[in-house]
Amino acid sequence: MNATEPRRRWWPRSVRARAALAAASTAAVVLVGIGWWMHSDVYRQGTQITEGQAEEQLWALVDQLNGGVVPVHRNAVPYEVVATGRRAAVAYGGGMEALDPGTRHVLPAPSEAREPGTLTIVPRRIPVRDNPTGDRSDMAGRTYTVMSADISADQLSSDKAAALGVAADAHLRVYVVVLPKTAQAMAKTTDLLLLRAGLVSLVLIAAVTYFAVRIALRPVEAIRVLTASVTASHPRERVTVPATGHEITALATTINTTLQRLDNAAAQQRRFVADAAHELRSPLTTLLASLEVALAYPERTDWPAAATTAARQTRRLQALAEDLLLLARLDTRTPTTRPETVDLTALASQLTEQYPLTERPLTLTCDSTVPAPVHGNPDEYERLLRNLVDNAARHAVHRIQITIRNEDDWIVLTVHDDGPGVPTEDAERIFERFVRLDDARSRDHGGTGLGLAIARDLAHRHRGTLTLTPRTLGACFQLRLPRAPTPA
């Protein structure tokens, strides 16, 4: 089993599901961060509200004590009033009665006098104390924020001090315990609301993303269906380009361009195969017919002429097979191995001296004395020049001239003949495979129709160009190749 199979079982394969899962996961991370921030802020604000209420309650108790009034037990927050020289609490309430402060005060008595009206806020631990009733306060054993303020009994009248049950020189301290219940309740309510809103938001985000991606991918599905219908029997099928102008439009345009290139390549391949079969059939038919006639009438056959015809057709088949193999190798775009520095001037001069001109009296000259170094394969350069000279020799009347010159970083080689020339409308068609013009239809003398195609492919293989330049007399083929650095 592949190591990735367990992961693929739970990971969705659909792009829609993956996009929805990714969007929901991202939204979940964002919502968790927002929820944590809101929880902290609500708890902080709730704590501030609780502390504000406790402080208000503290000063209200101080005012009552300053008026000689003992506060009642019923109160919104826990409180305790203790005094020096007194074991029991002066007053208590708000839940402190569960700790039995009437017997012994819970919070410590003031050890030193403070300035009256001064607010003190410190954390204090509520001690654990046995209650005669058996009940235990929820505050016992926990630490809370405690606010306190002092009252001096000597600032009170004797009647007020007596009403409070303290000595005239006693110091009173009012404690108020800040319970976090309000902040916790607010935070809990906010958390529940955020949790519900977050779950609903995640579901909505996932659903919207899923259907949005599904709608966005409809053109892709249409492109897939139409592309799947492109077969060898229906190569001209094309996908519909959406009019929205987004990335899918570019995808559809690229696919149509690719299909068009494949269609053109397939058509060119079919045409090439048909033309190659036709070219091979002509010499084979001539060879077979001559041999069958010779075998049918051996006593009346001119055997030397028959052998000459057979040899000529065999050479033609060999040349055609070599051209087809070379074109197949050039079509593979195999890079040239170990490129050498070749002097085109020396190569053209050697070809001019060794080229056979036996059929017709032609003059072949090479006009160049300057070295023309280029990078490449010398055999391929020789084949390129020979094809150009062969083409010129088939059409020239008296003269063929090869000219080589340097133009900046380029080597320009021209092969010019004084033949009938090439019509302007056929200037590019002659470089196609198996193309012959009207005056070169003879397959015995007109070539295979592959020479110029091979020459252009070889020029492109060496990063050059081969074109037909207009001339008033004859045809002039211009080869441009990048010049190689001259060796020191």
Solvent accessible surface area in square Angstrom, and as a share of the most:
residue,aa,sasa,rsa
1,M,183,0.82
2,N,83,0.42
3,A,94,0.73
4,T,42,0.25
5,E,51,0.23
6,P,73,0.46
7,R,124,0.45
8,R,107,0.39
9,R,179,0.65
10,W,168,0.59
11,W,80,0.28
12,P,35,0.22
13,R,176,0.64
14,S,42,0.27
15,V,89,0.51
16,R,78,0.29
17,A,30,0.23
18,R,97,0.36
19,A,29,0.22
20,A,11,0.08
21,L,72,0.36
22,A,57,0.44
23,A,29,0.22
24,A,19,0.15
25,S,55,0.35
26,T,86,0.50
27,A,14,0.11
28,A,31,0.24
29,V,109,0.63
30,V,78,0.45
31,L,59,0.29
32,V,107,0.62
33,G,43,0.41
34,I,80,0.41
35,G,17,0.17
36,W,177,0.62
37,W,164,0.58
38,M,62,0.28
39,H,53,0.24
40,S,50,0.32
41,D,32,0.17
42,V,26,0.15
43,Y,80,0.30
44,R,118,0.43
45,Q,80,0.36
46,G,0,0.00
47,T,42,0.25
48,Q,97,0.43
49,I,82,0.41
50,T,8,0.04
51,E,53,0.24
52,G,32,0.30
53,Q,96,0.43
54,A,0,0.00
55,E,61,0.27
56,E,128,0.57
57,Q,43,0.19
58,L,0,0.00
59,W,73,0.26
60,A,40,0.31
61,L,1,0.00
62,V,12,0.07
63,D,96,0.50
64,Q,72,0.32
65,L,0,0.00
66,N,59,0.30
67,G,40,0.39
68,G,12,0.11
69,V,84,0.48
70,V,64,0.37
71,P,9,0.06
72,V,107,0.62
73,H,100,0.45
74,R,215,0.78
75,N,33,0.17
76,A,96,0.75
77,V,18,0.10
78,P,2,0.01
79,Y,0,0.00
80,E,1,0.00
81,V,0,0.00
82,V,0,0.00
83,A,0,0.00
84,T,43,0.25
85,G,94,0.91
86,R,80,0.29
87,R,161,0.59
88,A,23,0.18
89,A,5,0.04
90,V,14,0.08
91,A,4,0.03
92,Y,42,0.16
93,G,0,0.00
94,G,23,0.22
95,G,30,0.29
96,M,0,0.00
97,E,85,0.38
98,A,30,0.23
99,L,2,0.01
100,D,36,0.19
101,P,1,0.00
102,G,36,0.34
103,T,84,0.49
104,R,104,0.38
105,H,35,0.16
106,V,12,0.07
107,L,3,0.01
108,P,64,0.40
109,A,35,0.27
110,P,6,0.04
111,S,113,0.73
112,E,124,0.56
113,A,61,0.47
114,R,75,0.27
115,E,127,0.57
116,P,54,0.34
117,G,54,0.52
118,T,61,0.35
119,L,55,0.27
120,T,29,0.17
121,I,88,0.45
122,V,51,0.29
123,P,101,0.64
124,R,68,0.25
125,R,145,0.53
126,I,0,0.00
127,P,47,0.29
128,V,72,0.41
129,R,34,0.12
130,D,135,0.70
131,N,25,0.13
132,P,111,0.70
133,T,104,0.60
134,G,66,0.63
135,D,92,0.48
136,R,163,0.59
137,S,15,0.09
138,D,106,0.55
139,M,13,0.06
140,A,10,0.08
141,G,27,0.26
142,R,142,0.52
143,T,86,0.50
144,Y,23,0.09
145,T,46,0.26
146,V,1,0.00
147,M,2,0.01
148,S,4,0.02
149,A,1,0.01
150,D,6,0.03
151,I,8,0.04
152,S,13,0.08
153,A,1,0.01
154,D,103,0.53
155,Q,131,0.58
156,L,26,0.13
157,S,56,0.36
158,S,87,0.56
159,D,110,0.57
160,K,77,0.33
161,A,5,0.04
162,A,76,0.59
163,A,60,0.47
164,L,6,0.03
165,G,39,0.38
166,V,19,0.11
167,A,59,0.46
168,A,70,0.54
169,D,112,0.58
170,A,3,0.03
171,H,57,0.26
172,L,0,0.00
173,R,13,0.05
174,V,0,0.00
175,Y,1,0.00
176,V,0,0.00
177,V,0,0.00
178,V,9,0.05
179,L,32,0.16
180,P,44,0.28
181,K,127,0.54
182,T,54,0.32
183,A,0,0.00
184,Q,94,0.42
185,A,56,0.44
186,M,66,0.30
187,A,3,0.02
188,K,135,0.57
189,T,78,0.45
190,T,23,0.14
191,D,51,0.26
192,L,79,0.39
193,L,106,0.53
194,L,50,0.25
195,L,106,0.53
196,R,154,0.56
197,A,55,0.43
198,G,12,0.12
199,L,101,0.50
200,V,88,0.51
201,S,37,0.24
202,L,41,0.20
203,V,101,0.58
204,L,105,0.52
205,I,63,0.32
206,A,27,0.21
207,A,39,0.30
208,V,100,0.57
209,T,28,0.17
210,Y,67,0.26
211,F,107,0.45
212,A,53,0.41
213,V,31,0.18
214,R,109,0.40
215,I,101,0.51
216,A,53,0.41
217,L,51,0.25
218,R,148,0.54
219,P,36,0.23
220,V,48,0.28
221,E,86,0.38
222,A,50,0.38
223,I,9,0.04
224,R,135,0.49
225,V,79,0.45
226,L,47,0.24
227,T,51,0.30
228,A,73,0.56
229,S,51,0.33
230,V,40,0.23
231,T,69,0.40
232,A,100,0.77
233,S,87,0.56
234,H,118,0.52
235,P,33,0.21
236,R,173,0.63
237,E,66,0.29
238,R,63,0.23
239,V,7,0.04
240,T,99,0.58
241,V,63,0.36
242,P,24,0.15
243,A,113,0.88
244,T,95,0.56
245,G,62,0.60
246,H,72,0.32
247,E,140,0.63
248,I,24,0.12
249,T,25,0.15
250,A,62,0.48
251,L,76,0.38
252,A,0,0.00
253,T,67,0.39
254,T,79,0.46
255,I,36,0.18
256,N,27,0.14
257,T,63,0.36
258,T,48,0.28
259,L,16,0.08
260,Q,75,0.33
261,R,138,0.50
262,L,109,0.54
263,D,5,0.03
264,N,79,0.41
265,A,54,0.42
266,A,34,0.27
267,A,29,0.23
268,Q,88,0.39
269,Q,118,0.52
270,R,126,0.46
271,R,134,0.49
272,F,42,0.18
273,V,87,0.50
274,A,62,0.48
275,D,41,0.21
276,A,10,0.08
277,A,57,0.44
278,H,73,0.33
279,E,4,0.02
280,L,58,0.29
281,R,149,0.54
282,S,34,0.22
283,P,1,0.01
284,L,91,0.45
285,T,80,0.46
286,T,58,0.34
287,L,30,0.15
288,L,105,0.52
289,A,49,0.38
290,S,27,0.17
291,L,73,0.36
292,E,97,0.44
293,V,91,0.52
294,A,1,0.01
295,L,132,0.66
296,A,67,0.52
297,Y,105,0.40
298,P,66,0.41
299,E,135,0.61
300,R,176,0.64
301,T,30,0.17
302,D,89,0.46
303,W,115,0.40
304,P,99,0.62
305,A,49,0.38
306,A,14,0.11
307,A,63,0.49
308,T,77,0.45
309,T,29,0.17
310,A,18,0.14
311,A,42,0.32
312,R,101,0.37
313,Q,6,0.03
314,T,71,0.41
315,R,141,0.51
316,R,29,0.10
317,L,30,0.15
318,Q,107,0.47
319,A,45,0.35
320,L,0,0.00
321,A,44,0.34
322,E,87,0.39
323,D,13,0.07
324,L,32,0.16
325,L,129,0.64
326,L,18,0.09
327,L,1,0.00
328,A,57,0.44
329,R,105,0.38
330,L,5,0.02
331,D,71,0.37
332,T,91,0.53
333,R,176,0.64
334,T,63,0.37
335,P,105,0.66
336,T,33,0.19
337,T,109,0.63
338,R,221,0.81
339,P,83,0.52
340,E,97,0.43
341,T,70,0.41
342,V,13,0.07
343,D,50,0.26
344,L,1,0.00
345,T,15,0.08
346,A,57,0.44
347,L,23,0.12
348,A,0,0.00
349,S,39,0.25
350,Q,92,0.41
351,L,7,0.03
352,T,29,0.17
353,E,144,0.65
354,Q,119,0.53
355,Y,30,0.11
356,P,89,0.56
357,L,56,0.28
358,T,123,0.72
359,E,156,0.70
360,R,94,0.34
361,P,125,0.78
362,L,21,0.10
363,T,73,0.42
364,L,18,0.09
365,T,55,0.32
366,C,34,0.20
367,D,78,0.41
368,S,22,0.14
369,T,131,0.76
370,V,82,0.47
371,P,84,0.53
372,A,1,0.01
373,P,12,0.08
374,V,1,0.01
375,H,80,0.36
376,G,2,0.02
377,N,47,0.24
378,P,44,0.28
379,D,101,0.52
380,E,10,0.05
381,Y,2,0.01
382,E,67,0.30
383,R,69,0.25
384,L,1,0.00
385,L,1,0.01
386,R,78,0.29
387,N,13,0.07
388,L,0,0.00
389,V,0,0.00
390,D,41,0.21
391,N,15,0.08
392,A,0,0.00
393,A,15,0.12
394,R,90,0.33
395,H,49,0.22
396,A,1,0.00
397,V,79,0.45
398,H,123,0.55
399,R,93,0.34
400,I,0,0.00
401,Q,51,0.23
402,I,0,0.00
403,T,34,0.20
404,I,10,0.05
405,R,103,0.37
406,N,54,0.28
407,E,60,0.27
408,D,124,0.64
409,D,99,0.51
410,W,92,0.32
411,I,0,0.00
412,V,0,0.00
413,L,0,0.00
414,T,10,0.06
415,V,0,0.00
416,H,40,0.18
417,D,3,0.02
418,D,19,0.10
419,G,5,0.04
420,P,98,0.62
421,G,21,0.20
422,V,40,0.23
423,P,62,0.39
424,T,122,0.71
425,E,140,0.63
426,D,20,0.10
427,A,27,0.21
428,E,104,0.47
429,R,98,0.36
430,I,12,0.06
431,F,13,0.05
432,E,94,0.42
433,R,49,0.18
434,F,22,0.09
435,V,27,0.16
436,R,17,0.06
437,L,28,0.14
438,D,121,0.63
439,D,89,0.46
440,A,15,0.11
441,R,133,0.48
442,S,58,0.37
443,R,75,0.27
444,D,81,0.42
445,H,135,0.60
446,G,9,0.08
447,G,17,0.16
448,T,15,0.09
449,G,16,0.16
450,L,0,0.00
451,G,19,0.18
452,L,18,0.09
453,A,5,0.04
454,I,0,0.00
455,A,0,0.00
456,R,42,0.15
457,D,33,0.17
458,L,1,0.00
459,A,0,0.00
460,H,99,0.44
461,R,51,0.19
462,H,14,0.06
463,R,169,0.62
464,G,6,0.06
465,T,62,0.36
466,L,1,0.01
467,T,54,0.32
468,L,31,0.15
469,T,24,0.14
470,P,124,0.78
471,R,126,0.46
472,T,153,0.89
473,L,103,0.51
474,G,9,0.09
475,A,8,0.06
476,C,2,0.01
477,F,2,0.01
478,Q,34,0.15
479,L,1,0.01
480,R,69,0.25
481,L,1,0.00
482,P,31,0.19
483,R,94,0.34
484,A,3,0.02
485,P,110,0.69
486,T,105,0.61
487,P,99,0.62
488,A,157,1.22
